[in-house]
Amino acid sequence: MTLLECLVIRSSRMSYFSRIAVSLCALGAVILPLYSWVYLPILEQSNYQQYLKRKLTIEQYVRRMEYHCNQIFTPSKEYRCEKFNEAKESGNFQITPPRAPIKN
């Protein structure tokens, strides 16, 4: 006898609320594995791609500002370069990697 046949036979003798509870449990038994096996890996991949994009953008900005401040420095850029160097020394351009994925 399959699980479905068993549920159908039992549901004829169950109350209305018991049938709803069994239906919700069956639905949860289908949705929970989909959530953990499909949605979470996709979410982790998306977070990692966003991290790589932010990291690349920050690295490009730092390289561009280093070039502007060291190679083509002009007096009009002095304040901006001072602020950039202060931020660089304080570690403001460090980006933390996403957290480690949860293993099931």
C-alpha atoms as one frame of an Amber mdcrd trajectory, in Angstrom:
protein
   0.000   0.000   0.000   1.460   3.373  -0.968   1.662   6.369   1.289  -1.021
   8.141  -0.721  -3.443   5.225  -0.395  -2.758   5.079   3.328  -3.471   8.790
   3.682  -6.673   8.503   1.661  -7.935   5.584   3.768  -7.043   7.338   7.021
  -8.398  10.702   5.883 -11.891   9.274   5.506 -11.941   8.537   9.234 -10.162
  11.729  10.348 -11.664  14.979  11.467 -11.469  18.100   9.308  -8.602  19.653
  11.317  -6.630  16.412  11.322  -6.864  16.255   7.523  -5.594  19.849   7.318
  -2.697  18.992   9.644  -1.723  15.958   7.559  -1.909  18.016   4.367   0.309
  20.727   5.854   2.837  18.149   7.052   2.937  16.561   3.605   3.377  19.962
   2.013   6.165  20.805   4.458   7.881  17.502   3.713   8.075  18.563   0.052
   8.940  22.230   0.520  11.649  21.920   3.187  14.026  19.770   1.100  13.470
  22.040  -1.904  14.347  25.039   0.251  17.561  23.535   1.584  18.703  21.791
  -1.612  17.683  24.337  -4.234  17.067  27.800  -2.773  19.945  28.020  -0.268
  22.696  27.035  -2.755  21.327  29.552  -5.266  21.277  32.229  -2.554  24.859
  31.435  -1.517  26.027  31.617  -5.138  24.277  34.963  -5.558  25.886  36.325
  -2.385  29.306  35.175  -3.570  28.826  36.807  -6.988  27.834  40.082  -5.280
  30.936  39.832  -3.077  33.182  39.352  -6.119  31.566  42.322  -7.866  32.014
  44.600  -4.812  35.600  43.417  -4.367  36.439  44.109  -8.015  34.823  47.548
  -7.872  36.777  48.513  -4.744  40.048  47.209  -6.205  39.483  49.243  -9.388
  38.738  52.362  -7.349  41.892  51.913  -5.244  44.055  51.373  -8.338  42.548
  54.435 -10.060  43.027  56.651  -7.016  46.590  55.411  -6.476  47.358  56.257
 -10.092  45.780  59.709  -9.793  47.511  60.486  -6.511  50.947  59.106  -7.411
  51.308  59.579 -11.180  49.257  62.634 -12.139  49.052  64.453  -8.826  48.026
  68.101  -9.061  47.482  70.642  -6.262  43.750  70.599  -6.947  43.656  66.901
  -6.021  45.601  67.320  -2.780  42.610  67.202  -0.411  41.037  64.235  -2.196
  44.318  62.314  -2.140  44.814  63.058   1.565  41.369  61.674   2.339  41.999
  58.623   0.146  45.326  57.887   1.848  43.720  58.222   5.295  40.958  55.813
   4.314  43.466  53.385   2.823  45.613  53.410   5.966  42.590  52.862   8.207
  41.565  49.762   6.219  38.307  51.151   4.840  38.843  49.391   1.519  38.907
  45.892   3.011  35.907  43.762   2.109  35.014  40.674   4.105  34.159  37.507
   2.196  30.715  36.008   2.613  30.218  33.569   5.465  30.996  29.902   4.935
  28.077  27.908   3.560  26.111  25.767   5.998  26.648  22.059   5.398  23.605
  19.832   5.833
